[in-house]
Amino acid sequence: MSAPYRRGYSHTKSKGHESTVTCSYCGKSVPRWKTFTTYKGFRITDPVLRKQIDPRFTSTFSRKFYACPSCARYRGIVQAGRSRKTRRGTE
């Protein structure tokens, strides 16, 4: 390795301050590349009801949630990471 070591920057295209978002569950400020996004909303799944109700009068809103790594693990959004040794046996 040479003396001035340069870190490879793969999170965002621009160097410097990365944008941070607040976790929707605990309120912690986390860099955006570390968060896990989930969408929650209301949707009518019953096909009979969907035909009866005019789509202009229903609001099927959807909200974007950002979860920090600890909240994502706790709520089951993402599984905890495994080491390369344990992954090698399954693949």
Gaussian input, Z-matrix of N, CA and C with variables (Angstrom, degrees):
# hf/3-21g

backbone

0 1
 N
 C     1     B1
 C     2     B2     1     A1
 N     3     B3     2     A2     1     D1
 C     4     B4     3     A3     2     D2
 C     5     B5     4     A4     3     D3
 N     6     B6     5     A5     4     D4
 C     7     B7     6     A6     5     D5
 C     8     B8     7     A7     6     D6
 N     9     B9     8     A8     7     D7
 C    10    B10     9     A9     8     D8
 C    11    B11    10    A10     9     D9
 N    12    B12    11    A11    10    D10
 C    13    B13    12    A12    11    D11
 C    14    B14    13    A13    12    D12
 N    15    B15    14    A14    13    D13
 C    16    B16    15    A15    14    D14
 C    17    B17    16    A16    15    D15
 N    18    B18    17    A17    16    D16
 C    19    B19    18    A18    17    D17
 C    20    B20    19    A19    18    D18
 N    21    B21    20    A20    19    D19
 C    22    B22    21    A21    20    D20
 C    23    B23    22    A22    21    D21
 N    24    B24    23    A23    22    D22
 C    25    B25    24    A24    23    D23
 C    26    B26    25    A25    24    D24
 N    27    B27    26    A26    25    D25
 C    28    B28    27    A27    26    D26
 C    29    B29    28    A28    27    D27
 N    30    B30    29    A29    28    D28
 C    31    B31    30    A30    29    D29
 C    32    B32    31    A31    30    D30
 N    33    B33    32    A32    31    D31
 C    34    B34    33    A33    32    D32
 C    35    B35    34    A34    33    D33
 N    36    B36    35    A35    34    D34
 C    37    B37    36    A36    35    D35
 C    38    B38    37    A37    36    D36
 N    39    B39    38    A38    37    D37
 C    40    B40    39    A39    38    D38
 C    41    B41    40    A40    39    D39
 N    42    B42    41    A41    40    D40
 C    43    B43    42    A42    41    D41
 C    44    B44    43    A43    42    D42
 N    45    B45    44    A44    43    D43
 C    46    B46    45    A45    44    D44
 C    47    B47    46    A46    45    D45
 N    48    B48    47    A47    46    D46
 C    49    B49    48    A48    47    D47
 C    50    B50    49    A49    48    D48
 N    51    B51    50    A50    49    D49
 C    52    B52    51    A51    50    D50
 C    53    B53    52    A52    51    D51
 N    54    B54    53    A53    52    D52
 C    55    B55    54    A54    53    D53
 C    56    B56    55    A55    54    D54
 N    57    B57    56    A56    55    D55
 C    58    B58    57    A57    56    D56
 C    59    B59    58    A58    57    D57
 N    60    B60    59    A59    58    D58
 C    61    B61    60    A60    59    D59
 C    62    B62    61    A61    60    D60
 N    63    B63    62    A62    61    D61
 C    64    B64    63    A63    62    D62
 C    65    B65    64    A64    63    D63
 N    66    B66    65    A65    64    D64
 C    67    B67    66    A66    65    D65
 C    68    B68    67    A67    66    D66
 N    69    B69    68    A68    67    D67
 C    70    B70    69    A69    68    D68
 C    71    B71    70    A70    69    D69
 N    72    B72    71    A71    70    D70
 C    73    B73    72    A72    71    D71
 C    74    B74    73    A73    72    D72
 N    75    B75    74    A74    73    D73
 C    76    B76    75    A75    74    D74
 C    77    B77    76    A76    75    D75
 N    78    B78    77    A77    76    D76
 C    79    B79    78    A78    77    D77
 C    80    B80    79    A79    78    D78
 N    81    B81    80    A80    79    D79
 C    82    B82    81    A81    80    D80
 C    83    B83    82    A82    81    D81
 N    84    B84    83    A83    82    D82
 C    85    B85    84    A84    83    D83
 C    86    B86    85    A85    84    D84
 N    87    B87    86    A86    85    D85
 C    88    B88    87    A87    86    D86
 C    89    B89    88    A88    87    D87
 N    90    B90    89    A89    88    D88
 C    91    B91    90    A90    89    D89
 C    92    B92    91    A91    90    D90
 N    93    B93    92    A92    91    D91
 C    94    B94    93    A93    92    D92
 C    95    B95    94    A94    93    D93
 N    96    B96    95    A95    94    D94
 C    97    B97    96    A96    95    D95
 C    98    B98    97    A97    96    D96
 N    99    B99    98    A98    97    D97
 C   100   B100    99    A99    98    D98
 C   101   B101   100   A100    99    D99
 N   102   B102   101   A101   100   D100
 C   103   B103   102   A102   101   D101
 C   104   B104   103   A103   102   D102
 N   105   B105   104   A104   103   D103
 C   106   B106   105   A105   104   D104
 C   107   B107   106   A106   105   D105
 N   108   B108   107   A107   106   D106
 C   109   B109   108   A108   107   D107
 C   110   B110   109   A109   108   D108
 N   111   B111   110   A110   109   D109
 C   112   B112   111   A111   110   D110
 C   113   B113   112   A112   111   D111
 N   114   B114   113   A113   112   D112
 C   115   B115   114   A114   113   D113
 C   116   B116   115   A115   114   D114
 N   117   B117   116   A116   115   D115
 C   118   B118   117   A117   116   D116
 C   119   B119   118   A118   117   D117
 N   120   B120   119   A119   118   D118
 C   121   B121   120   A120   119   D119
 C   122   B122   121   A121   120   D120
 N   123   B123   122   A122   121   D121
 C   124   B124   123   A123   122   D122
 C   125   B125   124   A124   123   D123
 N   126   B126   125   A125   124   D124
 C   127   B127   126   A126   125   D125
 C   128   B128   127   A127   126   D126
 N   129   B129   128   A128   127   D127
 C   130   B130   129   A129   128   D128
 C   131   B131   130   A130   129   D129
 N   132   B132   131   A131   130   D130
 C   133   B133   132   A132   131   D131
 C   134   B134   133   A133   132   D132
 N   135   B135   134   A134   133   D133
 C   136   B136   135   A135   134   D134
 C   137   B137   136   A136   135   D135
 N   138   B138   137   A137   136   D136
 C   139   B139   138   A138   137   D137
 C   140   B140   139   A139   138   D138
 N   141   B141   140   A140   139   D139
 C   142   B142   141   A141   140   D140
 C   143   B143   142   A142   141   D141
 N   144   B144   143   A143   142   D142
 C   145   B145   144   A144   143   D143
 C   146   B146   145   A145   144   D144
 N   147   B147   146   A146   145   D145
 C   148   B148   147   A147   146   D146
 C   149   B149   148   A148   147   D147
 N   150   B150   149   A149   148   D148
 C   151   B151   150   A150   149   D149
 C   152   B152   151   A151   150   D150
 N   153   B153   152   A152   151   D151
 C   154   B154   153   A153   152   D152
 C   155   B155   154   A154   153   D153
 N   156   B156   155   A155   154   D154
 C   157   B157   156   A156   155   D155
 C   158   B158   157   A157   156   D156
 N   159   B159   158   A158   157   D157
 C   160   B160   159   A159   158   D158
 C   161   B161   160   A160   159   D159
 N   162   B162   161   A161   160   D160
 C   163   B163   162   A162   161   D161
 C   164   B164   163   A163   162   D162
 N   165   B165   164   A164   163   D163
 C   166   B166   165   A165   164   D164
 C   167   B167   166   A166   165   D165
 N   168   B168   167   A167   166   D166
 C   169   B169   168   A168   167   D167
 C   170   B170   169   A169   168   D168
 N   171   B171   170   A170   169   D169
 C   172   B172   171   A171   170   D170
 C   173   B173   172   A172   171   D171
 N   174   B174   173   A173   172   D172
 C   175   B175   174   A174   173   D173
 C   176   B176   175   A175   174   D174
 N   177   B177   176   A176   175   D175
 C   178   B178   177   A177   176   D176
 C   179   B179   178   A178   177   D177
 N   180   B180   179   A179   178   D178
 C   181   B181   180   A180   179   D179
 C   182   B182   181   A181   180   D180
 N   183   B183   182   A182   181   D181
 C   184   B184   183   A183   182   D182
 C   185   B185   184   A184   183   D183
 N   186   B186   185   A185   184   D184
 C   187   B187   186   A186   185   D185
 C   188   B188   187   A187   186   D186
 N   189   B189   188   A188   187   D187
 C   190   B190   189   A189   188   D188
 C   191   B191   190   A190   189   D189
 N   192   B192   191   A191   190   D190
 C   193   B193   192   A192   191   D191
 C   194   B194   193   A193   192   D192
 N   195   B195   194   A194   193   D193
 C   196   B196   195   A195   194   D194
 C   197   B197   196   A196   195   D195
 N   198   B198   197   A197   196   D196
 C   199   B199   198   A198   197   D197
 C   200   B200   199   A199   198   D198
 N   201   B201   200   A200   199   D199
 C   202   B202   201   A201   200   D200
 C   203   B203   202   A202   201   D201
 N   204   B204   203   A203   202   D202
 C   205   B205   204   A204   203   D203
 C   206   B206   205   A205   204   D204
 N   207   B207   206   A206   205   D205
 C   208   B208   207   A207   206   D206
 C   209   B209   208   A208   207   D207
 N   210   B210   209   A209   208   D208
 C   211   B211   210   A210   209   D209
 C   212   B212   211   A211   210   D210
 N   213   B213   212   A212   211   D211
 C   214   B214   213   A213   212   D212
 C   215   B215   214   A214   213   D213
 N   216   B216   215   A215   214   D214
 C   217   B217   216   A216   215   D215
 C   218   B218   217   A217   216   D216
 N   219   B219   218   A218   217   D217
 C   220   B220   219   A219   218   D218
 C   221   B221   220   A220   219   D219
 N   222   B222   221   A221   220   D220
 C   223   B223   222   A222   221   D221
 C   224   B224   223   A223   222   D222
 N   225   B225   224   A224   223   D223
 C   226   B226   225   A225   224   D224
 C   227   B227   226   A226   225   D225
 N   228   B228   227   A227   226   D226
 C   229   B229   228   A228   227   D227
 C   230   B230   229   A229   228   D228
 N   231   B231   230   A230   229   D229
 C   232   B232   231   A231   230   D230
 C   233   B233   232   A232   231   D231
 N   234   B234   233   A233   232   D232
 C   235   B235   234   A234   233   D233
 C   236   B236   235   A235   234   D234
 N   237   B237   236   A236   235   D235
 C   238   B238   237   A237   236   D236
 C   239   B239   238   A238   237   D237
 N   240   B240   239   A239   238   D238
 C   241   B241   240   A240   239   D239
 C   242   B242   241   A241   240   D240
 N   243   B243   242   A242   241   D241
 C   244   B244   243   A243   242   D242
 C   245   B245   244   A244   243   D243
 N   246   B246   245   A245   244   D244
 C   247   B247   246   A246   245   D245
 C   248   B248   247   A247   246   D246
 N   249   B249   248   A248   247   D247
 C   250   B250   249   A249   248   D248
 C   251   B251   250   A250   249   D249
 N   252   B252   251   A251   250   D250
 C   253   B253   252   A252   251   D251
 C   254   B254   253   A253   252   D252
 N   255   B255   254   A254   253   D253
 C   256   B256   255   A255   254   D254
 C   257   B257   256   A256   255   D255
 N   258   B258   257   A257   256   D256
 C   259   B259   258   A258   257   D257
 C   260   B260   259   A259   258   D258
 N   261   B261   260   A260   259   D259
 C   262   B262   261   A261   260   D260
 C   263   B263   262   A262   261   D261
 N   264   B264   263   A263   262   D262
 C   265   B265   264   A264   263   D263
 C   266   B266   265   A265   264   D264
 N   267   B267   266   A266   265   D265
 C   268   B268   267   A267   266   D266
 C   269   B269   268   A268   267   D267
 N   270   B270   269   A269   268   D268
 C   271   B271   270   A270   269   D269
 C   272   B272   271   A271   270   D270

   B1=1.4500
   B2=1.5190
   B3=1.3100
   B4=1.4558
   B5=1.5259
   B6=1.3212
   B7=1.4675
   B8=1.5284
   B9=1.3384
   B10=1.4706
   B11=1.5273
   B12=1.3179
   B13=1.4561
   B14=1.5125
   B15=1.3388
   B16=1.4652
   B17=1.5186
   B18=1.3133
   B19=1.4602
   B20=1.5194
   B21=1.3284
   B22=1.4613
   B23=1.5121
   B24=1.3150
   B25=1.4586
   B26=1.5101
   B27=1.3138
   B28=1.4564
   B29=1.5284
   B30=1.3337
   B31=1.4614
   B32=1.5191
   B33=1.3266
   B34=1.4592
   B35=1.5132
   B36=1.3210
   B37=1.4637
   B38=1.5088
   B39=1.3195
   B40=1.4583
   B41=1.5257
   B42=1.3089
   B43=1.4591
   B44=1.5219
   B45=1.3060
   B46=1.4564
   B47=1.5024
   B48=1.3123
   B49=1.4626
   B50=1.5252
   B51=1.3164
   B52=1.4540
   B53=1.5227
   B54=1.3142
   B55=1.4574
   B56=1.5274
   B57=1.3076
   B58=1.4605
   B59=1.5200
   B60=1.3157
   B61=1.4575
   B62=1.5203
   B63=1.3142
   B64=1.4588
   B65=1.5187
   B66=1.2902
   B67=1.4682
   B68=1.5274
   B69=1.3218
   B70=1.4636
   B71=1.5201
   B72=1.3234
   B73=1.4609
   B74=1.5261
   B75=1.3460
   B76=1.4676
   B77=1.5216
   B78=1.3349
   B79=1.4527
   B80=1.5119
   B81=1.3304
   B82=1.4566
   B83=1.5289
   B84=1.3380
   B85=1.4602
   B86=1.5255
   B87=1.3372
   B88=1.4591
   B89=1.5234
   B90=1.3574
   B91=1.4694
   B92=1.5220
   B93=1.3222
   B94=1.4624
   B95=1.5212
   B96=1.3383
   B97=1.4619
   B98=1.5144
   B99=1.3426
   B100=1.4599
   B101=1.5240
   B102=1.3133
   B103=1.4607
   B104=1.5230
   B105=1.3177
   B106=1.4576
   B107=1.5205
   B108=1.3158
   B109=1.4538
   B110=1.5221
   B111=1.3162
   B112=1.4563
   B113=1.5182
   B114=1.3133
   B115=1.4546
   B116=1.5132
   B117=1.3158
   B118=1.4559
   B119=1.5133
   B120=1.3085
   B121=1.4494
   B122=1.5068
   B123=1.3091
   B124=1.4566
   B125=1.5182
   B126=1.3135
   B127=1.4578
   B128=1.5280
   B129=1.3146
   B130=1.4695
   B131=1.5251
   B132=1.3207
   B133=1.4592
   B134=1.5217
   B135=1.3096
   B136=1.4628
   B137=1.5311
   B138=1.3435
   B139=1.4652
   B140=1.5309
   B141=1.3269
   B142=1.4690
   B143=1.5256
   B144=1.3198
   B145=1.4641
   B146=1.5237
   B147=1.3302
   B148=1.4587
   B149=1.5315
   B150=1.3422
   B151=1.4633
   B152=1.5285
   B153=1.3374
   B154=1.4605
   B155=1.5256
   B156=1.3357
   B157=1.4670
   B158=1.5223
   B159=1.3267
   B160=1.4585
   B161=1.5351
   B162=1.3377
   B163=1.4740
   B164=1.5256
   B165=1.3233
   B166=1.4686
   B167=1.5205
   B168=1.3400
   B169=1.4538
   B170=1.5320
   B171=1.2945
   B172=1.4606
   B173=1.5229
   B174=1.3191
   B175=1.4618
   B176=1.5204
   B177=1.3131
   B178=1.4723
   B179=1.5234
   B180=1.3263
   B181=1.4531
   B182=1.5278
   B183=1.3035
   B184=1.4570
   B185=1.5152
   B186=1.3126
   B187=1.4532
   B188=1.5194
   B189=1.3251
   B190=1.4564
   B191=1.5211
   B192=1.3341
   B193=1.4546
   B194=1.5168
   B195=1.3284
   B196=1.4573
   B197=1.5213
   B198=1.3369
   B199=1.4613
   B200=1.5143
   B201=1.3317
   B202=1.4657
   B203=1.5291
   B204=1.3293
   B205=1.4769
   B206=1.5221
   B207=1.3402
   B208=1.4613
   B209=1.5289
   B210=1.3270
   B211=1.4722
   B212=1.5292
   B213=1.3357
   B214=1.4651
   B215=1.5223
   B216=1.3371
   B217=1.4663
   B218=1.5221
   B219=1.3141
   B220=1.4636
   B221=1.5226
   B222=1.3272
   B223=1.4576
   B224=1.5220
   B225=1.3311
   B226=1.4601
   B227=1.5094
   B228=1.3388
   B229=1.4613
   B230=1.5222
   B231=1.3294
   B232=1.4578
   B233=1.5247
   B234=1.3285
   B235=1.4586
   B236=1.5230
   B237=1.3210
   B238=1.4550
   B239=1.5217
   B240=1.3103
   B241=1.4597
   B242=1.5161
   B243=1.3313
   B244=1.4637
   B245=1.5127
   B246=1.3099
   B247=1.4617
   B248=1.5304
   B249=1.3192
   B250=1.4772
   B251=1.5212
   B252=1.3168
   B253=1.4641
   B254=1.5233
   B255=1.3168
   B256=1.4676
   B257=1.5149
   B258=1.3335
   B259=1.4667
   B260=1.5123
   B261=1.3150
   B262=1.4612
   B263=1.5280
   B264=1.3337
   B265=1.4645
   B266=1.5114
   B267=1.3338
   B268=1.4610
   B269=1.5212
   B270=1.3243
   B271=1.4684
   B272=1.5023
   A1=109.55
   A2=115.89
   A3=119.24
   A4=110.04
   A5=115.25
   A6=120.68
   A7=113.27
   A8=121.49
   A9=117.27
   A10=110.17
   A11=116.37
   A12=121.05
   A13=109.32
   A14=117.36
   A15=122.20
   A16=109.07
   A17=114.94
   A18=120.26
   A19=110.06
   A20=116.57
   A21=120.35
   A22=109.62
   A23=117.52
   A24=121.05
   A25=109.30
   A26=117.09
   A27=120.23
   A28=113.75
   A29=118.60
   A30=119.52
   A31=111.49
   A32=116.38
   A33=121.05
   A34=108.36
   A35=116.34
   A36=119.29
   A37=112.14
   A38=118.11
   A39=120.52
   A40=110.11
   A41=116.05
   A42=120.31
   A43=108.88
   A44=115.25
   A45=118.86
   A46=111.61
   A47=116.43
   A48=121.68
   A49=110.68
   A50=116.02
   A51=120.53
   A52=109.40
   A53=115.81
   A54=119.10
   A55=109.79
   A56=115.01
   A57=120.46
   A58=109.20
   A59=115.45
   A60=122.26
   A61=107.85
   A62=116.35
   A63=119.71
   A64=109.08
   A65=115.69
   A66=121.52
   A67=108.17
   A68=116.74
   A69=120.88
   A70=112.27
   A71=118.05
   A72=120.69
   A73=112.62
   A74=117.33
   A75=118.71
   A76=112.92
   A77=118.95
   A78=121.33
   A79=114.85
   A80=117.58
   A81=121.07
   A82=110.07
   A83=117.42
   A84=122.08
   A85=108.71
   A86=116.55
   A87=122.84
   A88=108.59
   A89=119.03
   A90=119.64
   A91=110.81
   A92=116.31
   A93=120.77
   A94=112.63
   A95=117.52
   A96=119.39
   A97=112.40
   A98=117.68
   A99=120.25
   A100=112.98
   A101=117.96
   A102=120.06
   A103=111.80
   A104=115.07
   A105=123.20
   A106=107.17
   A107=116.83
   A108=120.16
   A109=110.21
   A110=115.34
   A111=122.10
   A112=107.85
   A113=116.30
   A114=122.10
   A115=108.48
   A116=115.75
   A117=121.01
   A118=108.15
   A119=115.40
   A120=118.14
   A121=111.64
   A122=114.33
   A123=122.08
   A124=108.51
   A125=116.97
   A126=121.03
   A127=109.11
   A128=117.40
   A129=122.35
   A130=107.43
   A131=116.47
   A132=120.85
   A133=113.22
   A134=117.20
   A135=120.69
   A136=109.69
   A137=119.52
   A138=120.50
   A139=113.80
   A140=117.57
   A141=120.36
   A142=109.90
   A143=116.32
   A144=120.31
   A145=111.30
   A146=116.54
   A147=120.65
   A148=111.53
   A149=117.19
   A150=120.35
   A151=111.24
   A152=116.62
   A153=120.33
   A154=112.25
   A155=116.92
   A156=120.52
   A157=109.02
   A158=115.66
   A159=121.61
   A160=108.88
   A161=119.51
   A162=120.31
   A163=114.14
   A164=117.37
   A165=119.18
   A166=112.35
   A167=116.76
   A168=120.24
   A169=113.26
   A170=117.72
   A171=120.39
   A172=108.78
   A173=116.03
   A174=120.16
   A175=107.88
   A176=116.60
   A177=120.80
   A178=107.04
   A179=115.00
   A180=120.08
   A181=110.13
   A182=115.34
   A183=121.97
   A184=108.03
   A185=117.24
   A186=121.85
   A187=110.12
   A188=117.35
   A189=122.55
   A190=108.83
   A191=116.44
   A192=122.69
   A193=109.20
   A194=115.84
   A195=121.50
   A196=107.89
   A197=116.69
   A198=120.56
   A199=109.43
   A200=116.74
   A201=120.56
   A202=107.98
   A203=119.11
   A204=120.43
   A205=114.49
   A206=117.80
   A207=118.68
   A208=111.34
   A209=117.71
   A210=120.21
   A211=110.68
   A212=116.96
   A213=120.22
   A214=110.81
   A215=117.29
   A216=120.06
   A217=110.46
   A218=116.97
   A219=121.29
   A220=111.46
   A221=117.49
   A222=121.75
   A223=113.78
   A224=117.62
   A225=120.66
   A226=114.32
   A227=117.52
   A228=120.01
   A229=109.74
   A230=116.60
   A231=121.50
   A232=108.55
   A233=115.82
   A234=120.83
   A235=109.50
   A236=117.42
   A237=121.43
   A238=109.37
   A239=116.43
   A240=121.28
   A241=112.96
   A242=115.74
   A243=121.24
   A244=109.37
   A245=116.22
   A246=120.01
   A247=110.02
   A248=116.19
   A249=120.58
   A250=111.41
   A251=117.47
   A252=120.39
   A253=111.58
   A254=116.82
   A255=118.66
   A256=111.00
   A257=118.06
   A258=120.16
   A259=111.72
   A260=117.01
   A261=120.99
   A262=112.26
   A263=116.50
   A264=119.00
   A265=114.31
   A266=117.02
   A267=119.51
   A268=112.53
   A269=117.65
   A270=120.09
   A271=112.65
   D1=138.61
   D2=179.26
   D3=-80.70
   D4=165.36
   D5=-173.72
   D6=-61.91
   D7=-55.17
   D8=179.06
   D9=-82.62
   D10=94.22
   D11=-177.60
   D12=-74.52
   D13=128.92
   D14=178.66
   D15=-108.66
   D16=125.18
   D17=-179.45
   D18=-77.92
   D19=133.96
   D20=174.34
   D21=-71.47
   D22=130.52
   D23=-174.64
   D24=-107.29
   D25=105.94
   D26=-174.57
   D27=-116.36
   D28=-1.62
   D29=-175.92
   D30=-75.24
   D31=-53.55
   D32=178.75
   D33=-131.46
   D34=168.49
   D35=-178.48
   D36=-76.23
   D37=-30.01
   D38=-178.60
   D39=-99.37
   D40=144.34
   D41=176.48
   D42=-85.64
   D43=162.45
   D44=177.84
   D45=109.19
   D46=-148.54
   D47=-174.87
   D48=-73.34
   D49=123.95
   D50=178.08
   D51=-89.59
   D52=150.25
   D53=-179.43
   D54=-70.93
   D55=139.44
   D56=179.31
   D57=-112.05
   D58=149.56
   D59=175.55
   D60=-126.23
   D61=159.15
   D62=177.30
   D63=-94.76
   D64=139.34
   D65=177.83
   D66=-65.39
   D67=133.53
   D68=-177.22
   D69=-72.92
   D70=-14.61
   D71=-176.06
   D72=-101.88
   D73=-45.29
   D74=-176.22
   D75=-111.36
   D76=-13.50
   D77=177.70
   D78=85.79
   D79=7.12
   D80=179.78
   D81=-72.44
   D82=143.53
   D83=177.27
   D84=-87.36
   D85=119.08
   D86=-172.41
   D87=-130.02
   D88=144.01
   D89=172.42
   D90=-59.71
   D91=144.82
   D92=-173.31
   D93=-61.73
   D94=-35.08
   D95=-177.47
   D96=-70.20
   D97=-17.22
   D98=179.18
   D99=-87.44
   D100=-15.69
   D101=-172.92
   D102=-84.37
   D103=161.85
   D104=175.00
   D105=-114.70
   D106=129.01
   D107=-176.39
   D108=-98.06
   D109=138.99
   D110=173.71
   D111=-133.77
   D112=153.85
   D113=178.73
   D114=-117.62
   D115=130.85
   D116=176.06
   D117=-125.77
   D118=142.27
   D119=179.92
   D120=-169.18
   D121=-172.44
   D122=-178.45
   D123=-113.17
   D124=129.77
   D125=179.20
   D126=-144.01
   D127=137.28
   D128=177.91
   D129=-85.31
   D130=117.63
   D131=-176.52
   D132=-98.43
   D133=-18.19
   D134=-178.89
   D135=-74.36
   D136=118.90
   D137=-176.42
   D138=-66.53
   D139=-30.03
   D140=179.41
   D141=-68.95
   D142=-43.95
   D143=178.14
   D144=-65.24
   D145=-37.14
   D146=-177.88
   D147=-65.66
   D148=-33.60
   D149=178.07
   D150=-73.55
   D151=-33.59
   D152=-177.26
   D153=-74.45
   D154=-35.02
   D155=-175.75
   D156=-93.21
   D157=132.89
   D158=178.28
   D159=-70.91
   D160=129.95
   D161=-177.30
   D162=-64.60
   D163=-18.35
   D164=178.96
   D165=-70.07
   D166=-24.99
   D167=-176.02
   D168=-98.92
   D169=-1.35
   D170=178.14
   D171=-107.02
   D172=137.96
   D173=176.60
   D174=-109.07
   D175=108.08
   D176=178.21
   D177=-96.23
   D178=77.30
   D179=-176.08
   D180=-74.08
   D181=151.98
   D182=176.83
   D183=-136.61
   D184=135.59
   D185=-177.08
   D186=-119.82
   D187=140.43
   D188=-178.96
   D189=-95.23
   D190=127.37
   D191=179.24
   D192=-112.80
   D193=136.13
   D194=173.42
   D195=-104.92
   D196=129.72
   D197=179.40
   D198=-119.35
   D199=130.79
   D200=175.39
   D201=-70.74
   D202=162.95
   D203=-176.30
   D204=-56.32
   D205=-38.26
   D206=-178.23
   D207=-70.49
   D208=-40.29
   D209=178.16
   D210=-69.36
   D211=-35.69
   D212=179.62
   D213=-65.28
   D214=-37.66
   D215=177.00
   D216=-69.74
   D217=-42.05
   D218=-176.77
   D219=-65.67
   D220=-38.34
   D221=-176.37
   D222=-91.27
   D223=0.85
   D224=176.01
   D225=78.92
   D226=17.80
   D227=177.21
   D228=-71.55
   D229=-36.90
   D230=-178.96
   D231=-138.49
   D232=149.44
   D233=177.80
   D234=-83.67
   D235=151.98
   D236=176.73
   D237=-66.21
   D238=146.17
   D239=-176.17
   D240=-67.00
   D241=151.54
   D242=177.80
   D243=-117.29
   D244=153.42
   D245=-179.50
   D246=-74.54
   D247=165.41
   D248=-178.76
   D249=-65.80
   D250=-32.04
   D251=-178.98
   D252=-63.46
   D253=-43.18
   D254=-178.97
   D255=-75.12
   D256=-26.88
   D257=178.28
   D258=-73.19
   D259=-29.14
   D260=-175.25
   D261=-64.29
   D262=-32.56
   D263=-178.53
   D264=-72.26
   D265=-30.51
   D266=-175.62
   D267=-84.64
   D268=-30.36
   D269=-176.54
   D270=-87.66

